[in-house]
Structures are given as structure tokens and as C-alpha cells.
């Protein structure tokens, strides 16, 4: 998927060197894995069989209860999603994602984090999602929360259909930091006064890119990093 195709942006009047707030999605804004909710939605639509969701459900359970983001699980999920998408219409998947987000977001959005997004918006900060989730899901969530847009994992689209390839790789680790810095360059954000929120130690490149990192629902490893660096910790 081409990020530019999905990304939605509001373009308010700019002020010199404004601040922004960047949010991870899974286990930060929402409870659990958006990929699991995506696959569950595919089952509900009849696009895939129920037995195909079992591994995703197990990974989602571990993610929610152990607060661990496994690279093996992420690789598995990315590969399976690309295989499921191969040859399918982008327009059809986007329409389906609208229904999926409409179903899970009211139940899985952390109220405290929704208020945090709204607080940033109320004082004039631009708000963005930067997530390893599929860009279709991330951008629709961003739109529902009146955010400026989203960056997510984007599969290749050729003539309106997914090729099953991922030329730019997953929006994860250093890729998040690169996306944030490029966005800051284009939008003239002052990263020293900007904010980032994440639950994952894999997002340390993202967190250290801003002057105000916040840790959300951390596991022990990330909690120790936060305490060492005196970063605020939010627990939902």
C-alpha cells in the first residue's frame, strides 16, 4: 500500500516550529493488537476461514497480558497479512477496514489515551499515529480521533490491487524514527518540544527522537529504561 494514497492530512495555518505528538497504536492507544482485530474482521466478512485466526489470537493474548512485542510474532503477522492481501482490491480492503475499525475502536480505545490526544489537540499540537499496523487501519483510527494522519506498514499496490510485497519494510523500529524525522522536516516541527507515546522497547528510536517521551503500559524492560531516564509512565 502506498502511504500517500491512504494518509489523510489537515493543513491548518502554521506557526513557526510547532510541536506535535506521535502515538503508537497497539497497546498504546488501543488495548491489544490491531492486526488481530483486522484478521478477525476478515473472518467475519467471510474473506478467510476461522481456523486462520488462531495464531493471531494467541499472539494478541500474549501481547495484551505479557506486554511483550515479539519480533517472531510480528514477522509471522506481516507475512500472513501480505499473503492474504495478494491480488485483492485495495478499495475493497479499505472499505472493510472502515467496518473493522468501527467495530473494535469504541471497545478497545483506552479512554485515558483518547483524552491525552484531545489535550494535545486543544493546545494546538498536531497529532499523528506512527505504527507497525497496516496503514489502512492506522489511518482510519487517526481519522476517527481527528488526528492529522498516520504512518503504518504499507504493502505495494499495483493497478489498484495488492502485490503481496512490502518494498519499504514494516513501519517498525528505526523506520518509525525515520518517518518521524522526515515528517518533522516537512512540517517544520520542533522535535525538542514534541511528544511521543509508546508501550514498546522496540520504539526507543522513536521515543528518543523527541524531547518529551511518554511510556504507556510498559513491560519490565521498558519500565526500567523509563525509570533510568526519568521518563513519565502512563498506565491504563
Secondary structure, DSSP 8 states (H G I E B T S, - for coil): --HHHH---------TT--EEEE--BTTTBSS-HHHHHHHHHHHHTSS-GGGGHHHHHHHHHHHHH----HHHHHHHHHHHHHHHTT-BHHHHHHHHHHHHHHHHHHHB-HHHHHHHHHHHHTT-EEEEEEEEEHHHHHHHHHHTT-SEEEEE---EETTEE-S--TT--S-THHHHHHHHHHHHHHT--GGG-EEEES-GGGHHHHTTSSEEEEES--HHHHHHHHHHT-EEE--
